[in-house]
Each structure stands twice: as C-alpha cells, then as structure tokens.
Amino acid sequence: MLKSIGAVVAGVIVIVVLSVVTDMLLEKIGFFPSPSQGLFDTNLLVIALLYRTAYAAAGGYVSARLAPSKPLKHVKALLIIGTLFGILGVIGGWNLSQHWYPISLVITSAVAVWFGGKMGINRKK
C-alpha cells in the first residue's frame, strides 16, 4: 500500500517541483514577470503550457514505473488528483492569466499524464 501511495506521490512531486523550479528560474532571469503581476502574454503562456505538459507526462511516467502492480491504476489516481488540483487552480488563478491558459493546462496535463503513464507501462514490460 505504501509503495502505491509513494508511486502516485512521486508523480505529483515530479510535476510540481519541475513546474515550480522552472517558473522560478524563468522569473529570476526576467523571462517571466513576477507572479504578483500575472502572466498575460500569449507567447509566454504557450511556453509555460508546453513545459508543464511535458512535466505532466514525466509525472505519469514516474508513477507508472514506480507502481508495484497495476501501473494504470496509479496513473489514473495521479490523473484524478492532478485534474482536481487543476480545477482548483482554474478557480483560484482565474485573474492571474488569460482564461484559456488554466483551462488548457487542465486538459493537456490530463492527456500528458495518461500518455506518460502509458509510456512507463510499455517500458516496464
């Protein structure tokens, strides 16, 4: 049971840590504005969407690879948790960016977690 929880938590950690660290680095070098200013430039939002989608795939991959059994169930758990937090992010961050961005992030991240999980499952065989 603990290994199963750990596999899902590891996927969450991969996604969150990579996203936060990348955001912080891009803000530090001046590529992104500070969070208090919000992010409304379409090109920058597309960049953020791309790397966050890639990180979601990495999280799905990690969860599948670390799952002690039935990796697809672990990927589904990660997908559900991510989608719920994503919806909360849409609500909480509605005025922090263009409205299409958080909605797109929920959708693309869900697809990416699934894709990454399937890659992890295929690699595990």
C-alpha positions as CSV (number, residue, x, y, z in Angstrom):
1,M,0.0,0.0,0.0
2,L,2.8,2.4,0.9
3,K,4.6,1.7,-2.4
4,S,1.4,2.5,-4.3
5,I,0.9,5.8,-2.4
6,G,4.6,6.6,-3.0
7,A,4.3,5.9,-6.7
8,V,1.5,8.4,-7.0
9,V,3.1,11.0,-4.7
10,A,6.3,10.7,-6.7
11,G,4.4,11.6,-9.8
12,V,2.9,14.6,-8.1
13,I,6.3,15.7,-6.8
14,V,7.9,15.4,-10.3
15,I,5.2,17.6,-11.8
16,V,5.1,20.2,-9.0
17,V,8.8,20.5,-8.4
18,L,9.8,20.7,-12.1
19,S,7.0,23.3,-12.7
20,V,7.8,25.5,-9.7
21,V,11.6,25.4,-10.3
22,T,11.2,26.2,-14.0
23,D,8.8,29.1,-13.2
24,M,11.2,30.4,-10.6
25,L,14.2,30.2,-12.9
26,L,12.3,32.0,-15.7
27,E,11.2,34.7,-13.3
28,K,14.7,35.1,-11.9
29,I,16.2,35.6,-15.3
30,G,13.5,38.1,-16.2
31,F,11.9,36.0,-18.9
32,F,8.6,35.7,-17.0
33,P,7.1,38.6,-14.9
34,S,6.7,38.1,-11.1
35,P,3.7,36.1,-10.0
36,S,2.1,39.2,-8.5
37,Q,2.0,40.8,-12.0
38,G,0.3,37.9,-13.5
39,L,1.1,36.4,-16.9
40,F,-0.9,37.6,-19.8
41,D,1.5,37.4,-22.8
42,T,0.2,34.7,-25.1
43,N,3.6,33.6,-26.2
44,L,4.8,33.2,-22.7
45,L,1.7,31.3,-21.7
46,V,2.2,28.9,-24.6
47,I,5.8,28.3,-23.4
48,A,4.5,27.6,-19.9
49,L,1.8,25.3,-21.2
50,L,4.4,23.3,-23.2
51,Y,6.8,22.7,-20.4
52,R,4.1,22.0,-17.9
53,T,2.6,19.5,-20.2
54,A,5.9,17.8,-20.7
55,Y,6.3,17.7,-16.9
56,A,2.9,16.1,-16.5
57,A,4.0,13.4,-18.9
58,A,7.1,12.8,-16.8
59,G,5.0,12.5,-13.7
60,G,2.7,9.9,-15.3
61,Y,5.8,8.0,-16.5
62,V,7.3,8.1,-13.0
63,S,4.1,6.9,-11.4
64,A,3.8,4.0,-13.8
65,R,7.4,2.9,-13.4
66,L,7.3,3.0,-9.6
67,A,3.9,1.3,-9.3
68,P,4.4,-2.1,-7.5
69,S,1.5,-3.5,-9.6
70,K,-1.3,-2.4,-11.8
71,P,0.5,0.8,-13.0
72,L,-2.5,2.0,-14.9
73,K,-4.4,2.4,-11.7
74,H,-1.6,4.5,-10.3
75,V,-1.6,6.7,-13.4
76,K,-5.4,7.1,-13.1
77,A,-5.0,8.2,-9.5
78,L,-2.4,10.8,-10.5
79,L,-4.6,11.9,-13.3
80,I,-7.6,12.4,-11.0
81,I,-5.5,14.2,-8.3
82,G,-4.0,16.4,-11.0
83,T,-7.3,17.2,-12.6
84,L,-8.9,18.1,-9.2
85,F,-6.0,20.4,-8.3
86,G,-6.0,21.8,-11.8
87,I,-9.7,22.8,-11.5
88,L,-8.9,24.4,-8.2
89,G,-6.1,26.3,-10.0
90,V,-8.5,27.5,-12.7
91,I,-10.8,28.8,-10.0
92,G,-8.1,30.3,-7.8
93,G,-6.0,31.8,-10.6
94,W,-8.7,33.0,-12.9
95,N,-7.4,36.5,-12.9
96,L,-3.7,35.7,-13.0
97,S,-3.5,34.9,-16.7
98,Q,-5.6,34.7,-19.8
99,H,-8.6,32.5,-19.2
100,W,-7.7,29.9,-21.8
101,Y,-4.4,29.0,-20.1
102,P,-5.6,27.3,-16.9
103,I,-8.3,25.5,-18.7
104,S,-5.9,24.3,-21.4
105,L,-3.5,23.3,-18.7
106,V,-6.0,21.0,-17.0
107,I,-6.9,19.3,-20.3
108,T,-3.3,19.0,-21.7
109,S,-1.9,17.8,-18.4
110,A,-4.5,15.1,-18.1
111,V,-3.7,13.8,-21.6
112,A,0.0,14.1,-20.9
113,V,-0.2,12.2,-17.6
114,W,-2.0,9.4,-19.4
115,F,0.5,9.4,-22.3
116,G,3.5,9.4,-19.9
117,G,1.9,6.6,-17.9
118,K,1.4,4.5,-21.0
119,M,5.0,5.1,-21.9
120,G,6.0,4.0,-18.5
121,I,3.9,0.9,-18.7
122,N,5.3,-0.1,-22.1
123,R,8.8,0.5,-20.8
124,K,8.1,-1.7,-17.7
125,K,7.1,-4.8,-19.8
